[in-house]
Amino acid sequence: MIATQSTLLTQQQIELMSRFIADYNGGDPEDYTDEAIDPTRDDFELFDGRAWTEAEGRTDDDSYGVPARHYQSVQAHKGQRRTSLFVMDFGTHRAVYQM
């Protein structure tokens, strides 16, 4: 059983999110099934409206059966390091992974 901080995400949703991250980032999906996958009730569209200082691009991917987005090289505030952000929409909640 995979440990998670979330009671919102099911084991199946965590595994799906882990596959999504591995497909874009490389490696094995099991490398990404940890407490770093966070649930949120923020609207999926809200991630496009975030006040990012900079973002290189966004990839939409519906091949997992649910809407999923990968944001490349996102910088939340000037001076902070850039990260990749993965968001998957499960209807009533979203899964978010930042690396």
C-alpha positions in Angstrom: 0.0 0.0 0.0 1.2 3.5 -0.9 1.4 6.0 1.9 -0.4 9.3 1.1 -1.4 12.4 2.9 -4.7 12.4 1.1 -8.1 10.9 1.8 -9.4 12.6 -1.3 -7.3 10.5 -3.7 -7.9 6.9 -4.3 -5.2 4.4 -4.8 -6.2 4.2 -8.5 -6.1 7.9 -8.9 -2.6 8.1 -7.3 -1.4 5.3 -9.7 -2.9 7.2 -12.7 -1.2 10.4 -11.7 2.1 8.5 -11.2 1.9 7.1 -14.7 1.2 10.6 -16.1 4.3 12.1 -14.3 6.5 9.2 -15.4 5.4 9.5 -19.0 6.5 13.1 -19.1 9.5 13.0 -16.7 10.8 9.5 -17.3 11.4 6.7 -14.9 9.1 4.3 -13.3 5.6 5.3 -12.1 6.5 3.8 -8.7 9.1 6.6 -8.4 6.3 9.1 -8.1 3.8 7.4 -5.8 4.5 9.2 -2.5 3.3 12.0 -0.3 4.3 14.6 -2.9 1.1 14.0 -4.8 -1.3 16.5 -3.2 -5.0 16.8 -3.5 -6.7 20.2 -4.0 -10.2 21.4 -4.5 -8.9 24.4 -6.6 -10.6 24.6 -9.9 -8.7 23.1 -12.8 -9.0 26.4 -14.7 -7.4 28.2 -11.8 -4.0 26.8 -12.6 -4.0 28.8 -15.9 -4.7 32.0 -14.0 -2.0 31.6 -11.4 0.2 34.7 -11.0 3.3 33.1 -12.3 6.4 35.2 -13.0 7.2 32.9 -15.8 6.1 29.6 -17.4 7.6 28.1 -20.5 4.6 26.1 -21.7 1.7 23.9 -21.1 0.8 20.5 -22.5 -2.8 19.2 -22.3 -3.2 15.4 -22.3 -6.6 13.6 -22.1 -5.2 10.2 -23.0 -5.5 9.0 -19.3 -9.3 9.2 -19.4 -9.3 12.5 -17.3 -8.0 16.0 -18.2 -4.3 16.3 -17.3 -1.9 19.2 -17.7 1.9 19.5 -17.5 3.3 23.0 -17.0 7.0 23.3 -17.9 9.5 25.5 -16.1 7.0 27.4 -13.9 8.4 30.1 -11.6 5.9 31.3 -9.0 7.9 34.3 -7.8 11.0 36.1 -9.1 14.1 34.5 -7.6 12.5 31.2 -6.9 13.7 28.1 -8.8 11.6 26.9 -11.8 9.7 23.7 -11.4 7.5 21.4 -13.4 3.9 21.1 -12.3 1.5 18.2 -13.1 -2.2 18.6 -12.5 -4.9 15.9 -13.1 -8.6 16.7 -12.8 -10.8 14.0 -11.1 -14.0 16.0 -11.1 -14.6 17.0 -7.5 -10.8 17.4 -6.8 -7.5 17.6 -8.5 -4.1 15.9 -7.9 -1.1 18.2 -8.1 2.6 17.2 -8.2 5.5 19.7 -8.3 9.1 18.9 -9.0 
